[in-house]
Amino acid sequence: MPLVVVGISVLVLLFLMTKLRMNGFVALLLVAVGVAVVRGIPLEKIPDTLSEGIGGQIGDTMLTIGLGAMLGRVMGDSGAAQRIAGRLLALSGPRGVQVAMVVTAMIIGVTMFYEAAFVIIVPVAFTLVRVTRSNLLWVGLPMSIALSTMHSFLPPHPGPTAVAATFHASAGLTLFYGLFIAVPVGALIALVWPRLPFVRAMNPEVPKGLVSERVFEDEEMPGTGWSLAIALLPVVLIAGAAITDLATSADTPAIHLVDFVGSAPVALLLTLLVSLWAFGPRVGRTMEDVARSCREAAAAMAMILLVIGAGGAFKQVLVDGGISDYIKDFTDGWSISPIILAWLIAAILRVALGSATVAVVTASGVVLPLLAGSGVHPELMVLAVSCGSIAFSHVNDPGFWMFKEYFNLSVLDAIKARTTYTTVLAVLGLGGVLLMEQILDALGG
């Protein structure tokens, strides 16, 4: 049974990394090869499958994560990250740091992809941890949870947008309904999860090389205006492109230019170039100083990118091994509410494959024939599938490895922290969709 293969592969991976202390990159590749053999992928095609998975995952994330890490290190080494962290601390006070991180992450995360928003905000979180001497997860986990919620529930993020197109749902209306679910659910989990005993027992250190260790005096740091302007520039570029796409369907050169400038890699590259001058020669630092910051950030990111890429290889083996086709056949003919069925199929695919994108696309194809005669609002079906696709993030999800590496956690601690919060988000999200259905029916909408 394919799902048994998935379960055994996860257990083997945990054994290799926790008991044998094997490097995550090597362990993921070994398990991926083993699954490929068991699932009957021809031996001569296994290297191509691994390469496709690594290439697809690294291609999607390397530019965003790499440029974001360089930008974060430049801001950290210039004192800009400390300036922003200090301003947030002054506005919120030490007791309000978590709320400040949640609000910031939700505002930025409405239009920015999880990875892009994460690498922009995480240097500020690291600096707040150092300044306040707080637990890393106490500050960083609320940020990650808020970003996960926005990314998974709402257009214009890839999963919900793809499902909206499949169901012929309004992206704008999906966003409107989704905000009423995502904001309270995301904020609740973001503020509750760091307080749970099993999370508070974890006390990871900030990873070396991703943030400056120096504590700056006030006169050494750039002004608040410049610091915030650089931090928000990619947000404005990416959000502007997303809003333009939602507001217009025109196919003009101007729209293509906006989309180009608003793509995450280009927006981060432009911001990095501006930061090299703003936090370099403009404040008396040499270009060699800022170039050194970029080099050190790249060196610190090397293993993180390798592990994320290997996670992509593991995911690709599961996809090519026919797991998604098996689940489609397995769930065919289930007689339950279309909303619950959409959520359940997406959740099962997420557990088995790790890829939220594959989960939402496959689940939407399975439940699409049920939508026409069900009377369910297509926007709610989009939200149901999207909520299901966030559940049970674990070792076959490349995003799991990004979370683990940035927060410097063991595999088991990452499972305790991330797998649990993503699952509860998914369940509460489903509850929100069902409640929204009742409200719309009562209003006759």
Secondary structure, DSSP 4 states (H G I P E B T S, - for coil): -HHHHHHHHHHHHHIIIIIS---HHHHHHHHHHHHHHHTT--GGGHHHHHHHHHHHHHHHHHHHHHHHHHHHHHHHHHTHHHHHHHHHHHHH-GGGHHHHHHHHHHHHHTTS-HHHHHHHHHHHHHHHHHHHT--HHHHHHHHHHHHHHHHHHSTTSHHHHHHHHHHT--HHHHHHHHHHHHHHHHHHHHHHGGGSHHHHT--PPPPTTSS--PPPPGGGSPPHHHHHHHHHHHHHHHHHHHHHHHH-----HHHHHHHHHHSHHHHHHHHHHHHHHHTTGGGT--HHHHHHHHHHHHHHHHHHHHHHHHHHHHHHHHHHTTHHHHHHHHHTT--S-HHHHHHHHHHHHHHHH--HHHHHHHHHHHHHHHHTTT---HHHHHHHHHHHTTTT--TT-HHHHHHHHHTT--HHHHIIIIIHHHHHHHHHHHHHHHHHHHHHHHHT-
